[in-house]
Amino acid sequence: MRQAFLIAAVPAFSIALSGAALAESLSGAWRGDEGIQEVEWVLSEAPDGTLTGRIRGVESGIDLPITRGRRQGDEIIIENPGLEFRFTGRFDGSEIDGHVERPWGRTDLSLERSEALAPASRPQDPPLPLPYRSEEVQFASTDGDIMLAGTFLLPEGAGPFPAAILISPEGAQDRDGAAFGHRPHAVLADALVRRGIAVLRYDDRGIGASDGLYDSATTQGYAGDAEGAILWLKAHAEIDGARIALVGRNNGAVIAARAGMNAGVAALVLVSAPSLRGAEAANGTAARAMRANGSDEDTIAERVRVQSLIFEKIMASPAADSETLRMQIAQIVRDEAGLILSVFVSDEMIDFIARRLITPWFRDYLTLDPLNEFRRVTVPSLVIYGSEDRANPPGENMERVAGAISANGAVATTFVVPGTGANLARPNPDPEGNAYTVDETISPAAVSFIADFLVATLRAGG
C-alpha cells in the first residue's frame, strides 16, 4: 500500500479533448485540489489543440500519461474511459475551471499555473541515442478480451535473448512505473538491456494505450495480463522462451509469482514482497506511517481499530452487492470519521472513500495470502527489500517470503539495499519534502544486484 487504506485504490487519470487553439497556450504546469488530493497537470499543447503530458498526485505520487487530449476555443474536455474519468472545463486565460465526473459523483476542479514539481528528465533516465532496439507492441491478456500495450527493448545483435517482464505494484501505473516524476521501470529496463537481456514493460489495463477498466480486475486478472506478456515473449522469434524472468514490486511480486508459475518462467525478482494478508498489511502500513508522522500510540491504535471494522465488514460480505456494501462502509466512516481523519469529512468524500474500498481488486486484496503464491514458486528467486521499506519491512517479511519459496526446494537469494525504501530509492532526507525533489530514481546498488542476478540466472542454462 502506498499510503493507508484511504489512498489504497485512489484512481488515476488520462485524457481526451476537442477543438482549436487560443492565443494563450496551455503548455506548462497547472495545480489544484481535486477531491481529497492535490493534483498537477503538466500539459503540452500542439498548434491544432491536441494536448499531451502528465497528471500527477502531489502527495500520492500518482503519475499518469495524458494519452488523448484536445482543446477547442476555451473549452476543455478530458476523459479516460479506462478509469471512468471525465473532466469538462474552460480556460479563461489564467485559470482552468471545471469539474471531474466519476461513477461516484462530481467534483469541482480549478487549476492555476505553477512551477513544475519534477524536472523534465532525471540523471538516471536512459540517455539518447539508445544503443539497442525499441519497439511499441501489443499483446492479449489471458483474462478476458483485453489488449495491453507496452515497450519492448531488444539488445543489438542476434538472438535468441533471455528476457525480463516488469510488473507494476498496486495502483494504476504506466509502463515506466512512473511515480513522483520518476520512471523506475525505464531506468531498470535500460540497465538490463545493456547487459544483454530483452525487456518488456507495459501499461496497466485502462492506462495509457492499454484496453480495459483498471478497477474491474482482481489480482487474478492482473496475473492474466502478465501471463499474456509471457506467452507473447515465448512466441517471439528473438526470445529464448526457456529464459524469461518476471520482476514485480509489492502486489506486483504476488502477481509475478502467480503468473510465473502458471505460465512457466525461469526466474523471479520479488521487490518489497508482502507476507501478510492484505488486511493485516494495510493496518501495519497505516500504523507505521502514522508513527513516522509523530502520532501517539493511542491514536494509532484507534485508527487501526476503525480500519479493522471496515475491513471486517468487507470480508464478511463477499456476496453483498456493491451498493449495499458501499452504504454500510459509508456509515462506518461517517460514524468514525473524526477518529480516522481528524478533520471534517463531507458526504462526498465519505462516498468516495467507500467506493474505492469496494473495488474488485481491494475486496480480493484484503483476504489474499501472499505466502500461498510464494509456496508455489519452483524457480530461482531474488527477494529484495529496501532497509527503510515501510510498506513491507524486511525484518517482518523477508524471512517468511524466502522461507515459503525455499519450502519447495527453490533457491531464494535475499538482499537488503541500505538506506532505501520500498521503491529501492533513497527517501528525501527532508521530513517535510517528498520524492519530487530527489534526483535518484532507483539505487544504483539495487539496479546492479538485480541485473547481476538475472544475468547469472538466465544465462546459466543457455
Residue pairs with C-beta under 8 A, 6 or more apart in sequence:
1 7
1 8
1 170
1 250
1 281
1 282
1 285
1 286
1 391
2 8
2 60
2 61
2 169
2 170
2 171
2 391
3 60
3 285
3 289
4 282
4 285
4 286
4 289
4 290
4 303
4 307
5 282
5 286
5 307
5 310
5 311
5 357
6 36
6 340
6 341
6 353
6 356
7 37
7 60
8 170
8 282
8 356
8 357
8 362
8 365
9 170
9 171
9 215
9 356
9 357
9 359
9 361
9 362
10 37
10 57
10 60
10 62
10 171
10 356
11 83
11 84
11 85
11 102
11 172
11 214
11 215
11 356
12 55
12 57
12 62
12 64
12 83
12 85
12 171
12 172
12 173
12 207
12 214
13 39
13 55
13 62
13 64
13 78
13 80
13 83
13 85
13 87
14 55
14 64
14 65
14 66
14 67
14 68
14 80
14 82
14 83
14 85
14 207
14 208
15 51
15 55
15 66
15 67
15 68
15 69
15 78
15 79
15 80
15 87
16 68
16 69
16 70
16 77
16 78
16 79
16 80
17 49
17 50
17 51
17 68
17 69
17 70
17 71
17 72
17 76
17 77
17 78
18 49
18 70
18 71
18 72
18 75
18 77
19 49
19 70
19 71
19 72
19 73
19 75
20 48
20 49
20 71
20 72
20 73
21 45
21 47
21 48
21 49
21 71
22 71
22 73
22 74
22 91
22 93
24 91
24 93
25 45
26 43
26 45
26 51
26 71
26 76
26 91
26 96
27 43
27 44
27 45
28 42
28 43
28 113
28 116
29 40
29 41
29 42
29 43
29 113
29 114
29 115
29 116
29 117
30 40
30 41
30 42
30 43
30 96
30 111
30 112
30 113
30 114
31 38
31 39
31 40
31 41
31 58
31 111
31 112
31 114
32 38
32 39
32 96
32 109
32 110
32 111
32 112
33 39
33 109
34 100
34 107
34 109
35 100
35 107
35 348
35 349
35 352
36 349
36 352
36 353
37 57
37 58
37 59
37 60
37 62
38 57
38 58
38 59
39 55
39 56
39 57
39 58
39 62
39 109
40 54
40 55
40 56
40 57
40 58
40 114
40 116
40 117
41 53
41 54
41 55
41 56
41 66
41 96
41 111
42 53
42 54
42 55
42 56
42 116
43 51
43 52
43 53
43 66
43 69
44 51
44 52
44 53
45 51
45 71
46 52
49 70
49 71
49 72
50 69
50 70
51 66
51 69
51 70
51 71
52 65
52 66
52 67
52 69
53 65
53 66
53 69
54 63
54 64
54 65
54 66
54 178
55 62
55 63
55 64
55 66
56 62
56 63
56 64
56 117
56 118
56 180
56 181
57 63
58 117
58 434
59 434
61 179
61 180
61 435
62 171
62 172
62 179
63 173
63 174
63 178
63 179
63 180
63 181
63 182
64 172
64 173
64 174
64 178
64 207
64 208
65 174
65 178
65 207
65 208
66 78
67 80
67 208
67 209
68 79
68 80
69 78
70 77
71 91
74 90
74 91
74 92
75 88
75 89
75 90
76 87
76 88
76 89
76 90
76 91
76 96
76 98
77 86
77 87
77 88
78 85
78 86
78 87
78 88
78 89
79 85
79 86
79 87
80 86
80 206
81 206
81 213
82 205
82 206
82 207
82 210
82 211
82 212
82 213
82 214
83 172
83 206
83 207
83 213
83 214
83 215
84 102
84 103
84 213
84 215
85 100
85 101
85 102
86 100
86 101
86 102
87 98
87 99
87 100
87 101
87 109
88 98
88 99
88 101
89 96
89 97
89 98
89 99
89 109
90 96
90 97
90 98
94 112
94 113
95 110
95 111
95 112
96 110
96 111
97 109
97 110
97 111
98 108
98 109
98 110
99 106
99 107
99 108
99 109
100 106
100 107
100 108
100 109
103 355
104 351
104 352
104 355
105 348
105 351
105 352
107 348
117 180
117 181
117 436
118 180
118 181
118 182
118 436
119 181
122 181
122 182
122 183
122 439
122 441
123 439
123 440
124 187
124 439
124 440
124 441
124 442
125 183
125 186
125 187
125 441
126 186
126 187
126 189
126 190
130 190
131 156
131 194
132 153
132 154
132 155
132 156
132 193
132 194
133 153
133 154
133 155
133 156
134 151
134 152
134 153
134 154
135 151
135 152
135 153
135 154
136 149
136 150
136 151
136 152
137 149
137 150
137 151
137 152
137 200
137 232
138 147
138 148
138 149
138 150
138 209
139 147
139 148
139 150
139 202
139 228
139 229
139 231
139 232
140 146
140 147
140 148
140 228
140 232
141 147
141 148
141 205
141 212
141 221
141 224
141 225
141 227
141 228
142 224
142 225
142 227
142 228
142 231
143 217
143 220
143 221
143 223
143 224
143 225
143 227
143 228
144 212
144 221
144 224
146 205
146 210
146 211
146 212
146 225
147 210
147 211
148 202
148 203
148 205
148 210
148 211
148 225
148 228
148 229
149 175
149 202
149 203
149 208
149 209
149 210
150 175
150 200
150 201
150 202
150 203
150 229
151 175
151 189
151 200
151 201
151 202
152 198
152 199
152 200
153 189
153 190
153 193
153 198
153 199
153 200
154 161
154 193
154 198
154 238
155 161
155 193
155 194
155 196
155 197
155 198
159 198
159 237
159 238
159 239
159 240
160 237
160 238
160 239
160 240
161 196
161 197
161 198
161 238
161 239
161 240
161 243
162 196
162 197
162 198
162 239
162 240
162 243
162 244
162 245
162 266
162 454
162 458
162 459
162 462
163 197
163 198
163 199
163 200
163 233
163 239
163 240
163 243
163 244
163 245
164 192
164 197
164 198
164 199
164 200
164 244
164 245
164 246
164 247
164 269
164 454
164 458
165 199
165 200
165 201
165 226
165 229
165 230
165 233
165 244
165 245
165 246
165 247
166 175
166 177
166 185
166 188
166 189
166 199
166 200
166 201
166 247
166 248
167 222
167 226
167 246
167 247
167 248
167 249
167 252
167 255
167 256
167 259
168 177
168 185
168 204
168 248
168 249
168 252
169 177
169 248
169 249
169 250
169 251
169 252
169 272
170 250
170 251
170 252
170 361
170 365
172 204
172 206
172 207
172 214
173 179
173 203
173 204
173 207
174 203
174 204
174 207
174 208
175 185
175 201
175 202
175 203
175 208
176 183
176 184
176 185
176 186
176 201
177 183
177 184
177 185
177 186
177 201
179 423
179 435
180 434
180 435
180 436
181 435
181 436
182 425
182 435
182 441
182 442
183 441
184 423
184 424
184 425
184 441
184 442
185 201
186 201
187 441
187 442
187 447
188 199
188 247
188 442
188 447
188 450
189 199
189 201
191 447
191 448
191 451
192 199
192 450
192 451
192 454
193 199
195 451
195 454
195 455
196 455
196 459
197 451
197 454
197 455
197 458
198 233
198 238
198 239
200 229
200 232
200 233
202 210
202 225
202 229
203 209
203 210
204 210
204 214
204 222
204 225
205 211
205 212
205 213
205 214
205 216
205 217
205 221
205 222
205 225
206 212
206 213
206 214
206 215
206 216
207 214
215 359
215 360
215 361
216 360
217 224
217 225
217 360
217 361
218 360
218 361
218 363
218 364
218 365
219 251
219 254
219 255
219 258
219 361
219 364
219 365
219 368
220 258
220 364
221 360
222 255
222 361
223 255
223 258
223 259
223 262
224 259
226 246
226 248
226 255
226 256
226 259
226 260
226 263
227 259
227 262
227 263
230 244
230 246
230 259
230 260
230 263
230 264
230 265
231 263
233 239
233 241
233 244
234 241
234 244
235 241
240 462
242 266
242 461
242 462
243 266
243 458
243 459
243 461
243 462
244 265
244 266
244 458
245 265
245 266
245 267
245 268
245 269
245 454
245 457
245 458
246 256
246 259
246 260
246 265
246 267
246 268
246 269
247 256
247 268
247 269
247 271
247 450
248 254
248 255
248 256
248 257
248 268
248 269
248 270
248 271
249 271
249 272
249 422
249 423
250 271
250 272
250 273
250 274
250 391
250 392
250 422
251 274
251 365
252 271
253 268
253 270
253 271
253 272
253 273
253 274
253 370
254 273
254 274
254 368
254 370
254 373
256 268
256 269
256 270
257 268
257 270
257 370
257 373
257 374
257 376
257 377
258 373
258 376
260 268
260 377
260 379
261 373
261 376
261 377
261 378
265 379
266 379
266 380
266 457
266 458
266 461
267 379
267 380
267 381
267 382
267 453
267 454
267 457
267 458
268 377
268 379
268 380
268 381
268 382
269 381
269 382
269 384
269 450
269 453
269 454
270 374
270 381
270 382
270 383
270 384
270 401
271 384
271 385
271 422
271 424
272 384
272 385
272 386
272 389
272 391
272 392
272 422
272 423
272 424
273 370
273 374
273 383
273 385
273 392
273 397
273 401
274 281
274 370
274 391
274 392
274 397
274 401
275 370
275 371
275 374
275 392
275 396
275 397
275 400
275 401
275 404
276 284
276 370
276 396
276 397
277 366
277 367
277 368
277 369
277 370
278 362
278 365
278 366
278 367
278 368
279 308
279 311
279 315
279 366
279 367
281 391
281 392
282 307
282 311
282 366
283 304
283 307
283 308
283 311
284 396
285 390
285 391
286 300
286 303
286 304
286 307
287 300
287 303
287 304
288 390
288 393
289 390
290 299
290 300
290 303
291 300
292 390
295 303
302 339
302 340
303 339
303 340
306 332
306 336
306 339
306 340
307 340
309 332
309 336
310 329
310 332
310 333
310 357
311 366
313 325
313 328
313 329
313 332
314 325
314 329
314 357
314 358
314 362
314 363
314 366
315 366
315 367
317 324
317 325
317 328
318 363
320 328
322 358
325 358
326 351
326 354
326 355
326 358
327 354
329 353
329 354
329 357
329 358
330 350
330 351
330 353
330 354
333 340
333 345
333 350
333 353
333 354
334 345
334 347
334 350
337 344
337 345
337 350
356 362
370 401
371 400
371 401
371 404
374 401
374 404
374 405
375 404
375 405
375 407
375 408
376 408
377 404
377 405
377 408
377 410
378 408
378 409
378 410
379 410
380 410
380 411
380 413
380 457
381 405
381 410
381 411
381 412
381 413
382 412
382 413
382 414
382 415
382 449
382 450
382 453
383 398
383 401
383 402
383 405
383 412
383 413
383 414
383 415
384 414
384 415
384 416
384 417
384 424
384 446
384 449
384 450
385 392
385 393
385 394
385 397
385 398
385 415
385 416
385 417
385 422
386 394
386 416
386 417
386 419
386 420
386 421
386 422
386 423
386 424
386 425
386 443
386 446
387 394
387 416
387 417
387 418
387 419
387 420
388 419
388 420
388 421
388 427
389 420
389 421
389 422
390 421
390 422
391 421
391 422
392 422
394 416
398 414
398 416
401 412
402 412
402 414
403 412
405 412
406 412
413 453
415 449
417 424
417 443
417 445
417 446
417 449
418 445
419 426
419 443
420 426
420 427
420 443
420 446
421 427
423 442
424 442
424 443
424 446
425 435
425 438
425 440
425 441
425 442
425 443
426 438
426 440
426 443
427 435
427 438
428 434
428 435
428 437
428 438
430 437
